[in-house]
Amino acid sequence: MGRVTPEAGRAPETRMRWFGLWDSYFVICYLVTTGLVFTSAVPQTGRSVAIGALTVIVPWYAGIGRPLMLREGRDGRNTAFAAGLFVLFGVATAVDLTSAFALFAIVPMLMMSLDTRPAVVAGVLGNLVPVTMLWLRGGATAPLVLFVLLASLLGIALSVLLGLWIKRVVRQNKEHADLIQELRRNREQVARLSHQAGIAAERERLAREIHDTLAQSLTSIISLVQAADAEVADAPDVARKHLALVGRMAKESLAEARAFVADRTPASLRESSLAQALRRQADGLAAQTGLLARFAVEGEERPLPMAVNVVLLRAAQEAGTNVRKHADARAVDLVLRYGEGQVGIVVTDDGRGFDAAGAEREVEAARGAASGGQGDGQDGAGGGAGDGGFGLRGMAARVAEIGGAMSVVSTPGAGTSVEVKVPLDGSAERRTTATAATARDEERCA
């Protein structure tokens, strides 16, 4: 039997249940054999010796043989147990041939405690013991010797078949135990990998959320505070205007932070439509930078899944931040387009532009990251590089998660256009919900 070790865990219940059946069989064989010996025609002294030898087999098995059968591997203790078992059986059979019925229990014990070949040899020798004892006594009639010999031959055949069957059962139980342990290890490894993947996905999500909300708001607040400080002496009214904007942005940022921590809908979308949120985004950009920011809606406005609303709003925020920080533009146009089976936004500025080929490489890297790959380029949209690796890459990853597509068109000195398109077949919301739920479940997995 397979050994019970800390690595393998407890023995499979099926194996222990099978060994419990064997214990019951052993007890029945002992009771039947001793009952036959007790009623035999052998003198009282001989019966007592035979029953005594058979009875000693019980503690010999329970104290020594059974633990050896339950462990894996064979050594000298197994041989010693088999030898003692053989001696006790030989003593009982020598005084009363009726004790030969104990072979129904002796042979299986030999098979379970020894390797296959030694066990078969011991089983054959055990079946020859009755014939040998009968022959050593002498005076037995030829028909009786022939009967006992035929019975012994039949016993040898049955012993070999029984031994092979027992070995097969033992081997199968060990294989089952190994398979169960391998399954446990694989499940633990899958749980560990899922936990690590969930942590990585959650970290990426947190990084994008912080970049798209708090980091951008803090950058705008810093710029407005610096502008107010520069105007406080010469133009206090302008400085107060900047400070008013700082206060408004701080309140909005606090609301965004609370919604972000609670994993709720962005504050700007809870009580208004996407078009209204984007219009406020354009107005805020104009107030903060002095740019000519225009907003328009093309197509028939209609309700959208919240997942689509969030992605488009975050994309517009990121594009606007890049225009403010990098484009050196005078005007920016933000267009919300409702099409047949899709919706999208286009952010266009008349700034200095940049290398669009590099931007496309960023987009492809982000798509690969959203599908399980890694994106490692420098971010840039709306006229230059982003911050900390989360600008363009984060925007593209968000869009890719809901099955959308993002494109960047720019020429140095001729402005930049960023376009995001999202299908409206229902897959966007399902994919986003599934991604978020999976990330949360895996992050909790231990």
N, C-alpha and C positions, 0 to 999 in steps of 0.2 A: 504494500500500500504506500501511497505518497506520504512523506513525512510532513507533519504539521510544523511549520516554521513561522517566525514573525513576518517573513517576506511573503509567504504564500497565504497567510491568514488561516482561518479555521478550515478544517477539512470540509469538503462539500457535503451537504446534507444527504445527498443520494448515496454517497459512499458509506457514511455512518449508518444510514438506514439499512443498507445491504449487509453491513457487518453485524448489525443487531440481529438480523434474520439468521446469520450464521451462528451466532451465540445460541439462539433458540434451538437450532438444529443440533448443535453439539450437546446441549442438555438433554434433548430427546434421545439421541443415540446413547448417551451414558445411562439414562434410566432404563431404556429397553434392554441394553446389554447386561447391566447388573441384574435386572429382573430375570432374564434368561439364565444367567449363572446361578442365581439364588434357587431356581427351580430345577437345576440340572441334577443328574444322578451321581455327581462327584461327591466324595465324602465331605463332611462339614468343614474339615480343616482346609481342604483344597479350595472349597467355595469361598471361605473367608479370605484366603490368600489372594485369590483371583479378584474378589470384590475390593479388597484393600488396594491392590495394584491399580485397578481401574479408577478407584477413588482418588488416589494420589495424582493421577493424570489431571484431575480437575484443577487443583491449585497450581500444578506445574504449567498448565496452559494459561490460567488466569493471571498468575504472577509474572511469568517469564515469556511464554509464547505469544500471548495476545499483543503486548507492547512491541515485540519484534515484528509481528505481522503488520502492524499499523505504521511502522516507520519505513523510510526508503533506504535501500541498500542492504547488503548482506555481509556478515562477518562471522567470526568464530563463535559468537553467542548463538547464532542460528543453528550452526552445526551441533553445538552442545545441547541445545533444546531438542533437536531432532533425535540425537543419540539417546538422551534420557527418555524421550517418548517411546523410542523403539525398545529400550530395555524394559520399561514398565509393561508395554504390550506383550513382549516376549515372556515375561514372568507370568502374567495373567493367562496367556495361552498355554504355557507349559503345564499348568496345573488343571486347566479346564479349557478344552477346545471351544466351548461355547463363547469364550471371550473373543473369538475371531470376529464376531459381529461388530466389535469396536473398530474394525477397519473402515467402516462407513464414516467414522469421524477422524481416524488416524491419518488416512491418506490425504484428505483435504488439508489437514494441518501441516503435513509434510510439504504439500504443494505450495502453501502460502508462506512457509518459513524458509524454503530453500529455493535456489535457482532451478530452472526447468529440468535440466539433465539430472542433477543429483536427486531432485524430487521424484522423477520418474523411476530412477534406480531404487530409491528407498521404498517407493510404493510397490514395485515388483517384489522386492525382498520381503516386505511386510505380508504380501499375499502368499508367499511361499512358506511363511512361518508355520501355519497350521499343518501343511503337508509334512514339513520337516519334523515337527513335534510328533505327529502320528507315526512317522517312519521310525523315529528314535525310540519310541515306546515298544515297537515290535509286536508281533502277534496279531496285528490288525489284518482283517480279511482283505483279499484283493479287491472285491467290489467296493469296500469302504474307502480304500486308498484311491481307487479310480474316481470315486465320486468327489472326494475332497480335492483331488488334483484338478478335475474338471471345474469345480467351483473356484479353485484358486486361479486357473487360467482365465475364467470369466471375470474374476475380480481384478486380475491384472489389466485386462482390456478396458474394463470400466474405470479403473484407476487412471490409466493413461488418458482416456477421454475426459474424465472429470478434471484431471490435472491441467490439461490443455484449456478446458473451458474456464477453470478458475484463473489461470494465468491471463487469459484474454480479458476476463472481467476486471482483474487487477490493472492490466495495462490500459484498458479503456477508461477506468476511473481516474487513473493518473493523468491520462491525456485530457480528460474533462477538467480536472483540477488545473492543469497547466493552461488550458484555453480560458477558463474563468479568470485566472490570475492575469493572463495576457489582456483579456478584455478590460479588467479593472485598470491595468496600467494604461491602456489606450484611452479609456474614458478620463482618467486623471490628466493625461497629456492633452486631450482635446479641451478639457475644462481649463487647464492652465493656459493653453494657447488662445482660447476664446477670451479669457480674462485679460491677457496681455493685449489682444487686438481691440477689445472694448476700451481699455485704458487709452491706447493710442488714438482710437477714433474720438473718444471724448476729449482728449487733449487738443486734437486738431479742431474740433468743434468749438471748444472754449477759446482757442486762439483766434479763430475767425470772428466769433462773437465779440470778443474784447476789442479786436482791431476795428471791426465795423461800427462799433458803438462808442465805447468809452475812450479808446485811443484817439479816434477822430474828433470826438467832442472836446477832449482835453487839448488837442492840437489847436482847434479853433479858438478855444478859450484863451490859450496862451497868446495867440496872434492878436486877439481883440484886446487883451490886457496891455500888450506892448503898444498897440495903436493908441489906446486910451492914455497910456503914460506919455506918449509922444505929443498928444494934443492937450493934455490937462492944463498946461500953462497958457498956450496961445488960443486954443479953441475949446473952452470947457464944455460948451454945448455938445460938440462932437464927441468929446471924451465921455460925457454922460450917456450919449447915445450908444457908444461902444460898451460901456459898463452895463447898460440895460440889456444889450444883446448877450453879454456875458451871463447876467442873471437868468435870462430866459433859457440859454443853452445849458446852464448848470441844472436848472429844474428839469429840462427835457432829458439830460443825461442821467439824472437821479431816477427818473421814471423808467428809462431804458434799463438802468442797472437793476432796479427792483424787478422788472419784468423778466430780465435775463436770469437773475438768481432763482426766480420762481418758475422758470421755464415756461413763460406765458407768451402770448402774442405781443409784439412790439407795441409800445404805448401809442405811437402815432397811427396804428392801424386798428386799435380797439374801438374807437368811436368815429371813424371816418373811413372813406373808401381809399383805394390805392391812388386814384387820380388826385384826391384832395391831399393825401400825404406827399405825393410827388410835387404838387404845386407848392406846398409849404417848404419842401426841400429846395425848390428853385428860388423861392422868395428869400429863404435863409441864406442861400449862397450869394444872392445879390446884395443882401444887407451886410454880410460879413466882408465881402471883397470889393463891392462897387462894380462888379461885372454886370453886363446886360444879360440877365438870365431869363429866357423865354420858355414857357411850358405850353404844350399843346396835346390834345387828344385826337387821335385819328381812328375812325371806325365807331361802332356803336358800343358805348360803355356798358358793361354787364358784370355781375358778381363773379369773382374768381375764387378758387380754392385758396385758403389762407397760406398754404405752403408756397404757392405761386406769388401771392402778394408779398410775402416776406423776402423771397429771393429777388424779385424785381426791385423792391425798395432798397435792399442792401446793395444791389448792383448800382443803382442810381447814386446812393450815398458814396460808394467807393469811387465811382467815376467823377463825381463832383469834387471829392477831396483831391483827387489827382489833378483835376483842372486847376483848382485853387493853388496847389503846391508846386506844380511843375509846368503847366502849359504856358504861362505868361500870356493869357488870352484876354481879349476885350469883350467877347460875347460867347455865350454857350446856349445851346438849344437842347431841351429835354422833351422828347416826344414819347407818348404812350400810345402804342398801336394795337388795336384789336383787329385780328384777321380771322379768316375762316379756319377754325380748329387750332388757333394758336394766338398768343399774345406776346408782346415784346416791348422793349424800350430802346431808344436810340439817343445817345448823348454825343453831341457834336460841338466842338469848339474851334475857334479860329487862331489857336495858339501856334507855338513854334513847331509842333509835331515831333516825331521821333522815328526810330527804325521799326517799322511795322513787322518786318520778318522776325526780329527778336521777340516781339510781342506774341506773334503766332506760335513761336516755340514755347513760350510761357503757357499759352492756352492749351497746347497739346500736352505739355507736362502736367498741367492741372487735371486734364481729362484722364490721363493715365493714373494720376494719384487717386482720383475719385473711383477708378475701377480696380484699385488695389496696387497701383504702381507708386512711383515716387517722382515728384517734381522738384527740381532744385535750381531753377533759373532765378534771375533777378526780376522783380515785379516792375511793371510800368503800364500805365494806361492814362489816357488823357494828356500825354505829353512828357512822361518821364518815368523814372523808377519809383516803386512804391516803398513801403516801410517794412523792415523786418521780415520780408519774405511772404507776407500775407495779402498784399494788395491785389494784383492781377491774378495770382495763383488762387487766392482765396475766393475771388469773385468767380473765376472759371470753375472751381471745384463745387461751389454752391449750385451753379447752373447745371453742371453735369449730374449732380445728385438727383435732380428731378427730371432728367432726360432732356434738358434744354441744350442750346448751343450758343456760344459767344464768339463774336468776330471783332477784330480790331483793324481799322484801316487808317493809316497815317503816312504822311510824307513830310520830311523835314521842311519846315517853313510854311506848310500848307494846312496845318491843323490836324485834328484827330477825330475819328468817329468810332464809338464803341456801341455795338448792337448786341442785344440779348433777345433770343427767341425761345419760348417755352410752349410745348404742345398742350392742348387742352382736352386730351382724351381720357382724363382721369388717372393716368399713370403717374403724373407728377406728384399728386397728393399721396397716392399709395406708396410710392417709392420713398418720399421724404418721411412719412409716418413709420414705414418699416425700418428705415435707416436709423431714425432716432430711437425707436423702441429697441432695436438690436443693440445699439451702442449702450443704452441704459442697462439692458439686461446683462450684457457681457461685462460691463463695468462693475455690476454687483456680484458677478459670478465668482466663486471662491474655488 
